[in-house]
């Protein structure tokens, strides 16, 4: 473990088509191009020796570091403090346009703030998850790494005319670049890494770097200026919004669940999944968060992406349904799962998985999430067109015939199908929102069938989802296991927040699933999920708990839980999927679902506190 940085000791940068992670000691140890789900070029996060990295750190090994974002931007600053001086590395990716492109730039600038600093620079790519060899070509103007499949990574030095040539600074010319930058106070130098560069490497002047920097600052501040949120915890909410934007694939509007793959939910365990895809469920939640903050363009882009998926009917009817639970960012659905056996995994956590075998599972709740987000967008002026409505009719016809069957559930368990209560609740949501859309728009619809199915869902959940002995709604029929997914029952309107049944459920969740404000998904010992090992508390569920408490009028407790949860963010305000008993973050990082839930909880709690 000592050879790997803590998962939370990273910052995220990106260009809205891909992203990179930068450690607090100046190493880019995760970078996939040209898309989030492309093979990695730097992957030391999952194998320190064979993964590849780009590191810039002081030669003086006795240093302290601090990391921050330039305010209201996604520009990351890593500061190094030594006895000899203070310096900083400024990392960002110039934002790409909305069109798909194979060219992406990662800018790494080094600045000496005080004294005199020597920085060691290492560029050691490993293409295709370290499976493809490469050659290094040097010139007096820079360098090019060429993989055996033709993929190129070009290094453009940022320098002034009187500087030494990069070629003169090299200490190792095999398959990696190693050189030293010596800077006096006020001096600034660096490099730009470019994938699929147009032409040979070239030296960039500081003026060109300054232009890229200023344009990137202007983009992020202009984008964030659209936010209408003025409530409590504004900086936290806006950092989450920027993080979600960084995980959005601009050409389609799809939001990835996380920019990483195979980070463990338990150190040394097997719960290591690839999250670089778009889940219908997670991305549907983004509509609430984005519209709640005022980012209409992003919500519209995702609704359009969702409409295409609804219209494709990619799933197999009767097996997984017309909707898949997840897709690649371009809407394709071939996400075959494989393992990288040559990589040891983060801190020895194998297997390292790419792709996701859960893509073909049956999860009935996604229809409710999709319809709820479409209805919410409709209320905010994003209307459903004729073709979109016809596609929804097909999905709803399927759901009428198939909602009453066992499924894998939203936690993607691999222990067999069950009659999950949450799936039934969200099926109720699907029919309810469809009925409201049909009525408000005067659209043709099988309202009698929908109304009958909606009522049947409700009656079944109340009869079979409620466990009298536990005094709570339970995970699936015939069990007494609690499940924090059901914290959303009041949020979606299935039950009123002041209903005694709901109050009893909140009490039961607090007693069994809450540990000093942090919330577990469920107890895997009581409900085997087909996987070995345990897991930490789910940050998503903790924020869902805040939302549920606030809606139930328990505002003081909700605020305390929310404030405690703020203390578990990393130094930049970012969250991974889970938190272990030591307070360490686990799972893929940062996780979109967690930041979406944070925004929702902040909006709900702020409104509740204002009312109180």
Buried (B, 14 or more C-beta within 10 A) or exposed (E): EEEBBBBBBBBBBBBBBBBBBBBBBBBBBBBBBBBBBBBBBBBBBBBBEBBBBBBBBBBBEEBEBEBBBBEBBBBBBBBBBBEBBBBBBBBBBBBBEEEBBEBBBBBBBBBBBEBBBBBBBBBBBBBBBBBBEBEBBBEEBBBBBBBEEEBBBBBBBBBEEEBEBBBEBBEEEEEBBBBEBBBEBEBBBBBBBBBBBEEEBBBBEBEBBEEBBEEBBEBBEEBBEBBEBEEBBEEBBBBBBBBBBBBBBBBBBBBBBBBBBBBBBBBEBBBBBBBBBBBBBBBBBBBBBBBBBBBBEBBBBBBBBBBEBBBBBBBEEEEBBBBBBBBBBBBEBEBEBEBBEEBBBBBEBBBBBBBBBBBBBBBBBBBBBBBBBBBBBBEBEBEBEEEBBEBBBBBBBBBBEBBBEBBBBBBBBEEEBBBBBBBBBBBBBBBBBBBBBBEEEEBEBBBEBBBEBBEBBBEBBEEBBBBEEBBBBBBBBEBEBBBBBBBBBBBBEBBEBEBEBBBBBBEBBBEBBBEEBBBBBBBBEEBEBEBEEBBBBBBBBBBBBBBBBBBBBBBEBBBBBBEBBEEBBBBBBBBBBBBBEEEBBBBBBBBBBBBBBBBBBBBBBBEBBEEE
